[in-house]
């Protein structure tokens, strides 16, 4: 079988939609910084995701970790021999 040659009739974009004209003055990544600032999505590895049934469980576990890191260390005991 021969490959069908692509011609102008196969293009779905109408001729009145001239991309060069539509994109004139456009700025690439104009809203990228704003998007990143409002997004705090974190992807979990599959093995970690299996341990948590929902987002509330993840938040609860992370809050526990935060509380444990703020516990003051007890005074070091010296061992006398």
DRENTORKOL-3810 file (N, C-alpha, C; in nm, 4 decimals):
REM DRENTORKOL-3810
@n.u->0.0823; n.v->-0.1177; n.w->0.0000; ca.u->0.0000; ca.v->0.0000; ca.w->0.0000; c.u->0.0868; c.v->0.1241; c.w->0.0000
@n.u->0.0472; n.v->0.2204; n.w->-0.0777; ca.u->0.1199; ca.v->0.3459; ca.w->-0.0810; c.u->0.0652; c.v->0.4394; c.w->0.0256
@n.u->0.1549; n.v->0.5204; n.w->0.0809; ca.u->0.1129; ca.v->0.6197; ca.w->0.1776; c.u->0.0361; c.v->0.7300; c.w->0.1067
@n.u->-0.0671; n.v->0.7752; n.w->0.1695; ca.u->-0.1457; ca.v->0.8830; ca.w->0.1130; c.u->-0.0668; c.v->1.0133; c.w->0.1287
@n.u->-0.0501; n.v->1.0838; n.w->0.0214; ca.u->0.0211; ca.v->1.2107; ca.w->0.0272; c.u->-0.0668; c.v->1.3160; c.w->0.0928
@n.u->-0.0067; n.v->1.3926; n.w->0.1794; ca.u->-0.0807; ca.v->1.4973; ca.w->0.2487; c.u->-0.0823; c.v->1.6217; c.w->0.1604
@n.u->-0.1958; n.v->1.6733; n.w->0.1363; ca.u->-0.2049; ca.v->1.7963; ca.w->0.0590; c.u->-0.2820; c.v->1.9008; c.w->0.1368
@n.u->-0.3017; n.v->2.0144; n.w->0.0780; ca.u->-0.3676; ca.v->2.1241; ca.w->0.1477; c.u->-0.5121; c.v->2.0915; c.w->0.1844
@n.u->-0.5769; n.v->2.0058; n.w->0.1104; ca.u->-0.7157; ca.v->1.9715; ca.w->0.1389; c.u->-0.7292; c.v->1.8873; c.w->0.2660
@n.u->-0.6211; n.v->1.8171; n.w->0.3078; ca.u->-0.6251; ca.v->1.7355; ca.w->0.4287; c.u->-0.6128; c.v->1.8192; c.w->0.5556
@n.u->-0.5678; n.v->1.9424; n.w->0.5417; ca.u->-0.5493; ca.v->2.0296; ca.w->0.6564; c.u->-0.6861; c.v->2.0709; c.w->0.7103
@n.u->-0.7058; n.v->2.0550; n.w->0.8413; ca.u->-0.8337; ca.v->2.0870; ca.w->0.9023; c.u->-0.8489; c.v->2.2353; c.w->0.9333
@n.u->-0.7399; n.v->2.3082; n.w->0.9357; ca.u->-0.7447; ca.v->2.4495; ca.w->0.9684; c.u->-0.7947; c.v->2.5296; c.w->0.8480
@n.u->-0.8945; n.v->2.6106; n.w->0.8698; ca.u->-0.9500; ca.v->2.6893; ca.w->0.7615; c.u->-0.8499; c.v->2.7938; c.w->0.7143
@n.u->-0.8611; n.v->2.8311; n.w->0.5891; ca.u->-0.7677; ca.v->2.9270; ca.w->0.5320; c.u->-0.7810; c.v->3.0638; c.w->0.5977
@n.u->-0.8996; n.v->3.0997; n.w->0.6434; ca.u->-0.9158; ca.v->3.2307; ca.w->0.7061; c.u->-0.8485; c.v->3.2395; c.w->0.8427
@n.u->-0.8091; n.v->3.1232; n.w->0.8975; ca.u->-0.7362; ca.v->3.1220; ca.w->1.0226; c.u->-0.5869; c.v->3.1207; c.w->0.9930
@n.u->-0.5305; n.v->3.2340; n.w->0.9734; ca.u->-0.3885; ca.v->3.2477; ca.w->0.9448; c.u->-0.3146; c.v->3.2547; c.w->1.0788
@n.u->-0.2400; n.v->3.1497; n.w->1.1119; ca.u->-0.1730; ca.v->3.1442; ca.w->1.2415; c.u->-0.0720; c.v->3.2555; c.w->1.2604
@n.u->-0.0044; n.v->3.2947; n.w->1.1557; ca.u->0.0933; ca.v->3.4031; ca.w->1.1690; c.u->0.0241; c.v->3.5315; c.w->1.2132
@n.u->-0.0949; n.v->3.5523; n.w->1.1636; ca.u->-0.1693; ca.v->3.6727; ca.w->1.2002; c.u->-0.2307; c.v->3.6584; c.w->1.3396
@n.u->-0.2809; n.v->3.5406; n.w->1.3705; ca.u->-0.3430; ca.v->3.5189; ca.w->1.5010; c.u->-0.2434; c.v->3.5271; c.w->1.6157
@n.u->-0.1224; n.v->3.4797; n.w->1.5914; ca.u->-0.0210; ca.v->3.4751; ca.w->1.6970; c.u->0.0699; c.v->3.5973; c.w->1.6990
@n.u->0.0381; n.v->3.6964; n.w->1.6182; ca.u->0.1206; ca.v->3.8172; ca.w->1.6140; c.u->0.1148; c.v->3.8861; c.w->1.7503
@n.u->0.2286; n.v->3.9157; n.w->1.8056; ca.u->0.2349; ca.v->3.9820; ca.w->1.9347; c.u->0.2215; c.v->3.8883; c.w->2.0531
@n.u->0.2085; n.v->3.7611; n.w->2.0294; ca.u->0.1960; ca.v->3.6655; ca.w->2.1390; c.u->0.3307; c.v->3.6456; c.w->2.2077
@n.u->0.3259; n.v->3.6188; n.w->2.3365; ca.u->0.4463; ca.v->3.5962; ca.w->2.4148; c.u->0.4440; c.v->3.4538; c.w->2.4675
@n.u->0.5489; n.v->3.3790; n.w->2.4375; ca.u->0.5569; ca.v->3.2402; ca.w->2.4831; c.u->0.5811; c.v->3.2375; c.w->2.6340
@n.u->0.5033; n.v->3.1607; n.w->2.7048; ca.u->0.5197; ca.v->3.1457; ca.w->2.8494; c.u->0.4782; c.v->3.2680; c.w->2.9284
@n.u->0.3874; n.v->3.3461; n.w->2.8769; ca.u->0.3465; ca.v->3.4710; ca.w->2.9405; c.u->0.2928; c.v->3.4477; c.w->3.0816
@n.u->0.2192; n.v->3.3422; n.w->3.1015; ca.u->0.1587; ca.v->3.3156; ca.w->3.2313; c.u->0.2260; c.v->3.2014; c.w->3.3062
@n.u->0.3418; n.v->3.1578; n.w->3.2623; ca.u->0.4093; ca.v->3.0429; ca.w->3.3240; c.u->0.4456; c.v->3.0693; c.w->3.4698
@n.u->0.5014; n.v->3.1856; n.w->3.4997; ca.u->0.5419; ca.v->3.2168; ca.w->3.6373; c.u->0.4202; c.v->3.2246; c.w->3.7293
@n.u->0.3120; n.v->3.2835; n.w->3.6813; ca.u->0.1902; ca.v->3.2938; ca.w->3.7608; c.u->0.1322; c.v->3.1547; c.w->3.7883
@n.u->0.1392; n.v->3.0678; n.w->3.6892; ca.u->0.0894; ca.v->2.9316; ca.w->3.7059; c.u->0.1717; c.v->2.8564; c.w->3.8103
@n.u->0.3040; n.v->2.8665; n.w->3.7992; ca.u->0.3916; ca.v->2.7966; ca.w->3.8942; c.u->0.3716; c.v->2.8480; c.w->4.0353
@n.u->0.3490; n.v->2.9792; n.w->4.0510; ca.u->0.3330; ca.v->3.0363; ca.w->4.1841; c.u->0.2072; c.v->2.9845; c.w->4.2524
@n.u->0.1027; n.v->2.9559; n.w->4.1768; ca.u->-0.0229; ca.v->2.9111; ca.w->4.2357; c.u->-0.0381; c.v->2.7609; c.w->4.2402
@n.u->0.0634; n.v->2.6879; n.w->4.2029; ca.u->0.0535; ca.v->2.5429; ca.w->4.1980; c.u->0.1518; c.v->2.4810; c.w->4.2965
@n.u->0.1024; n.v->2.3915; n.w->4.3789; ca.u->0.1908; ca.v->2.3207; ca.w->4.4714; c.u->0.1663; c.v->2.1709; c.w->4.4615
@n.u->0.1510; n.v->2.1257; n.w->4.3425; ca.u->0.1259; ca.v->1.9848; ca.w->4.3156; c.u->0.2539; c.v->1.9045; c.w->4.3353
@n.u->0.2440; n.v->1.7963; n.w->4.4076; ca.u->0.3582; ca.v->1.7091; ca.w->4.4317; c.u->0.3195; c.v->1.5689; c.w->4.3858
@n.u->0.4003; n.v->1.5089; n.w->4.3030; ca.u->0.3734; ca.v->1.3730; ca.w->4.2564; c.u->0.4458; c.v->1.2731; c.w->4.3460
@n.u->0.3705; n.v->1.1778; n.w->4.3951; ca.u->0.4279; ca.v->1.0751; ca.w->4.4816; c.u->0.4724; c.v->0.9562; c.w->4.3983
@n.u->0.5785; n.v->0.8919; n.w->4.4430; ca.u->0.6197; ca.v->0.7677; ca.w->4.3796; c.u->0.5115; c.v->0.6630; c.w->4.4043
@n.u->0.4968; n.v->0.5680; n.w->4.3135; ca.u->0.3890; ca.v->0.4691; ca.w->4.3267; c.u->0.3897; c.v->0.3933; c.w->4.4588
@n.u->0.5095; n.v->0.3585; n.w->4.5095; ca.u->0.5139; ca.v->0.2837; ca.w->4.6351; c.u->0.4676; c.v->0.3690; c.w->4.7526
@n.u->0.4950; n.v->0.4969; n.w->4.7489; ca.u->0.4511; ca.v->0.5868; ca.w->4.8552; c.u->0.3002; c.v->0.6101; c.w->4.8432
@n.u->0.2505; n.v->0.6273; n.w->4.7223; ca.u->0.1082; ca.v->0.6521; ca.w->4.6999; c.u->0.0223; c.v->0.5358; c.w->4.7489
@n.u->0.0736; n.v->0.4137; n.w->4.7424; ca.u->-0.0011; ca.v->0.2970; ca.w->4.7892; c.u->-0.0280; c.v->0.3029; c.w->4.9398
@n.u->0.0594; n.v->0.3708; n.w->5.0140; ca.u->0.0462; ca.v->0.3773; ca.w->5.1597; c.u->-0.0626; c.v->0.4731; c.w->5.2043
@n.u->-0.1079; n.v->0.5617; n.w->5.1163; ca.u->-0.2056; ca.v->0.6628; ca.w->5.1533; c.u->-0.3311; c.v->0.6500; c.w->5.0674
@n.u->-0.4462; n.v->0.6310; n.w->5.1309; ca.u->-0.5702; ca.v->0.6137; ca.w->5.0543; c.u->-0.6228; c.v->0.7427; c.w->4.9922
@n.u->-0.5898; n.v->0.8584; n.w->5.0534; ca.u->-0.6414; ca.v->0.9855; ca.w->5.0018; c.u->-0.5505; c.v->1.1011; c.w->5.0439
@n.u->-0.5843; n.v->1.2217; n.w->4.9992; ca.u->-0.4979; ca.v->1.3370; ca.w->5.0279; c.u->-0.4999; c.v->1.3762; c.w->5.1747
@n.u->-0.6110; n.v->1.3507; n.w->5.2442; ca.u->-0.6159; ca.v->1.3816; ca.w->5.3868; c.u->-0.5151; c.v->1.2975; c.w->5.4651
@n.u->-0.4970; n.v->1.1727; n.w->5.4257; ca.u->-0.4006; ca.v->1.0854; ca.w->5.4930; c.u->-0.2581; c.v->1.1355; c.w->5.4709
@n.u->-0.2299; n.v->1.1846; n.w->5.3515; ca.u->-0.0971; ca.v->1.2391; ca.w->5.3224; c.u->-0.0732; c.v->1.3631; c.w->5.4069
@n.u->-0.1718; n.v->1.4522; n.w->5.4124; ca.u->-0.1575; ca.v->1.5743; ca.w->5.4921; c.u->-0.1381; c.v->1.5433; c.w->5.6394
@n.u->-0.2129; n.v->1.4471; n.w->5.6908; ca.u->-0.2002; ca.v->1.4092; ca.w->5.8313; c.u->-0.0603; c.v->1.3555; c.w->5.8609
@n.u->-0.0078; n.v->1.2719; n.w->5.7731; ca.u->0.1264; ca.v->1.2165; ca.w->5.7921; c.u->0.2327; c.v->1.3263; c.w->5.7864
@n.u->0.2174; n.v->1.4191; n.w->5.6941; ca.u->0.3152; ca.v->1.5273; ca.w->5.6851; c.u->0.3087; c.v->1.6199; c.w->5.8063
@n.u->0.1890; n.v->1.6437; n.w->5.8581; ca.u->0.1771; ca.v->1.7253; ca.w->5.9796; c.u->0.2448; c.v->1.6570; c.w->6.0984
@n.u->0.2324; n.v->1.5264; n.w->6.1056; ca.u->0.2994; ca.v->1.4509; ca.w->6.2120; c.u->0.4509; c.v->1.4643; c.w->6.1995
@n.u->0.5020; n.v->1.4548; n.w->6.0791; ca.u->0.6464; ca.v->1.4711; ca.w->6.0575; c.u->0.6903; c.v->1.6106; c.w->6.1013
@n.u->0.6112; n.v->1.7115; n.w->6.0681; ca.u->0.6449; ca.v->1.8480; ca.w->6.1089; c.u->0.6469; c.v->1.8622; c.w->6.2601
@n.u->0.5489; n.v->1.8021; n.w->6.3275; ca.u->0.5470; ca.v->1.8092; ca.w->6.4740; c.u->0.6673; c.v->1.7377; c.w->6.5343
@n.u->0.7064; n.v->1.6250; n.w->6.4770; ca.u->0.8192; ca.v->1.5490; ca.w->6.5307; c.u->0.9512; c.v->1.6220; c.w->6.5110
@n.u->0.9610; n.v->1.7010; n.w->6.4064; ca.u->1.0866; ca.v->1.7732; ca.w->6.3833; c.u->1.1007; c.v->1.8934; c.w->6.4749
@n.u->0.9932; n.v->1.9370; n.w->6.5382; ca.u->1.0020; ca.v->2.0526; ca.w->6.6279; c.u->1.0149; c.v->2.0128; c.w->6.7737
@n.u->1.0172; n.v->1.8849; n.w->6.8059; ca.u->1.0341; ca.v->1.8393; ca.w->6.9434; c.u->1.1781; c.v->1.8681; c.w->6.9861
@n.u->1.1965; n.v->1.9404; n.w->7.0971; ca.u->1.3335; ca.v->1.9712; ca.w->7.1415; c.u->1.4056; c.v->1.8439; c.w->7.1869
@n.u->1.5329; n.v->1.8400; n.w->7.1569; ca.u->1.6120; ca.v->1.7232; ca.w->7.1970; c.u->1.6359; c.v->1.7280; c.w->7.3470
@n.u->1.6289; n.v->1.6119; n.w->7.4102; ca.u->1.6555; ca.v->1.6062; ca.w->7.5538; c.u->1.8058; c.v->1.6188; c.w->7.5759
@n.u->1.8430; n.v->1.6567; n.w->7.6963; ca.u->1.9854; ca.v->1.6736; ca.w->7.7273; c.u->2.0568; c.v->1.5408; c.w->7.7110
@n.u->2.1751; n.v->1.5489; n.w->7.6548; ca.u->2.2534; ca.v->1.4272; ca.w->7.6347; c.u->2.3031; c.v->1.3769; c.w->7.7691
@n.u->2.2891; n.v->1.2489; n.w->7.7905; ca.u->2.3342; ca.v->1.1887; ca.w->7.9144; c.u->2.4763; c.v->1.1364; c.w->7.8951
@n.u->2.5580; n.v->1.1595; n.w->7.9915; ca.u->2.6937; ca.v->1.1063; ca.w->7.9830; c.u->2.6966; c.v->0.9733; c.w->8.0551
@n.u->2.7621; n.v->0.8807; n.w->7.9968; ca.u->2.7738; ca.v->0.7469; ca.w->8.0534; c.u->2.9072; c.v->0.7365; c.w->8.1242
@n.u->2.9032; n.v->0.7058; n.w->8.2509; ca.u->3.0271; ca.v->0.6905; ca.w->8.3258; c.u->3.0621; c.v->0.5436; c.w->8.3367
@n.u->3.1866; n.v->0.5179; n.w->8.3152; ca.u->3.2314; ca.v->0.3806; ca.w->8.3204; c.u->3.3188; c.v->0.3570; c.w->8.4394
END
